[in-house]
């Protein structure tokens, strides 16, 4: 089962996303701020993160920056689900390390399509759902070390 972590400070938005995803067979966890999201990523190892930008404690930009700087987490697909929908926001978000972008209110069909797209890109890099989140290069190096062929 594909595990999705929703990081969103608005309880109604979290509930809506949860219901949309669970109805389609996804396992869902929730975080209400950025710091909690980072802790949950380490603990639950989701296959994808749906991340709001404007959250308390740590905003979405800081969360994605932390994820991309951590070799164990860097391969995690991160989809921005945000009310930031002004001209230029999409480009700014994608240039900040997010893998995808959806504006609120969320269209259920587009949400599922975007999740599938991001997960298929991840699989194209040799990482399957449920596999640890470290980058493919780190995983290959670890496999070579375990086989005694690493340097």
C-alpha positions in Angstrom: 0.0 0.0 0.0 1.3 3.4 -0.9 1.9 5.6 2.2 1.1 9.4 1.9 2.0 12.0 4.5 -0.1 15.1 4.4 1.5 18.2 6.0 -1.2 20.8 6.3 -2.0 23.2 9.2 -5.8 23.4 8.3 -7.7 20.5 9.8 -10.5 20.7 7.2 -8.0 20.5 4.3 -6.2 17.6 6.0 -9.5 15.8 6.4 -10.5 16.4 2.8 -7.2 15.2 1.5 -7.3 12.1 3.8 -10.8 11.2 2.6 -9.9 11.6 -1.1 -6.8 9.4 -0.7 -8.1 6.7 1.6 -11.1 6.3 -0.7 -8.6 5.5 -3.5 -6.6 2.9 -1.4 -3.8 5.1 0.0 -2.5 4.8 3.6 -2.5 8.3 5.0 -0.7 10.0 8.0 -1.0 13.6 8.9 1.2 16.4 10.3 -0.1 19.9 11.2 3.2 21.7 10.9 6.6 21.5 9.2 8.6 20.3 12.1 6.2 17.5 12.9 6.2 16.5 9.2 10.0 16.1 9.2 9.8 14.0 12.4 7.1 11.8 10.8 9.0 11.4 7.6 11.9 9.9 9.6 9.5 7.7 11.6 7.0 6.5 9.0 8.9 6.6 5.7 6.1 7.7 3.5 6.2 7.1 -0.3 5.2 10.7 -1.0 4.7 14.0 0.9 1.8 16.4 0.2 3.1 19.6 1.7 1.4 23.0 2.3 3.6 26.0 2.0 2.2 28.4 4.6 2.4 26.5 7.9 3.3 27.4 11.4 6.6 26.4 13.1 8.3 25.6 9.8 6.9 26.5 6.4 6.9 24.2 3.4 10.0 25.8 1.9 12.1 25.0 5.0 10.7 21.5 5.1 11.6 20.7 1.5 15.1 22.3 1.9 15.7 20.0 4.9 14.5 17.0 2.9 16.7 17.7 -0.1 19.8 18.3 2.2 19.3 14.9 3.9 20.7 12.0 1.8 18.3 9.5 3.5 15.3 11.7 2.5 16.4 13.4 -0.7 14.6 11.1 -3.1 11.2 11.6 -1.4 8.7 13.0 -3.9 7.2 16.2 -2.5 4.0 17.6 -3.9 3.1 21.2 -3.0 -0.6 21.5 -2.2 -1.0 25.2 -1.6 -3.2 28.3 -1.8 -0.2 30.1 -3.3 -1.6 30.5 -6.8 -0.5 33.9 -8.0 1.5 34.4 -11.2 5.0 33.1 -10.6 4.1 31.0 -7.5 4.2 27.7 -9.3 7.7 28.4 -10.8 9.0 29.6 -7.5 7.7 26.5 -5.7 9.1 24.1 -8.3 12.5 25.9 -8.3 12.6 25.5 -4.5 12.9 21.7 -4.6 9.3 20.6 -4.9 8.6 17.9 -7.4 5.0 18.9 -8.2 2.5 21.6 -7.6 -1.3 21.7 -7.1 -3.3 24.8 -6.2 -6.1 24.7 -3.7 -9.0 23.9 -3.9 -7.7 20.5 -4.9 -9.2 18.7 -7.8 -9.4 15.0 -6.8 -8.6 13.7 -10.3 -5.6 16.0 -10.7 -4.4 15.0 -7.2 -4.3 11.3 -8.0 -2.8 11.9 -11.4 0.0 14.0 -9.9 0.7 11.4 -7.2 0.9 8.6 -9.8 3.2 10.8 -11.9 5.6 11.5 -9.1 5.7 7.9 -7.9 6.3 6.7 -11.4 9.3 9.1 -11.7 10.6 7.8 -8.4 10.3 4.2 -9.7 12.1 5.3 -12.8 15.0 6.2 -10.5 15.0 2.6 -9.2 13.0 3.4 -6.0 9.8 1.5 -5.4 7.0 2.4 -2.9 7.8 1.1 0.5 11.6 1.2 -0.2 13.8 3.4 2.0 13.9 7.0 1.0 17.6 7.4 0.5 18.8 8.4 -2.9 19.4 5.7 -5.5 23.1 6.5 -5.5 23.4 6.0 -1.8 21.4 2.7 -2.1 23.7 1.4 -4.8 26.8 2.3 -2.8 25.4 0.5 0.2 24.6 -2.6 -1.9 28.2 -2.6 -3.3 29.6 -2.3 0.3 27.4 -5.2 1.4 28.6 -7.3 -1.5 32.2 -6.5 -0.6 32.8 -4.6 -3.9 32.6 -1.1 -2.4 35.8 1.0 -2.2 
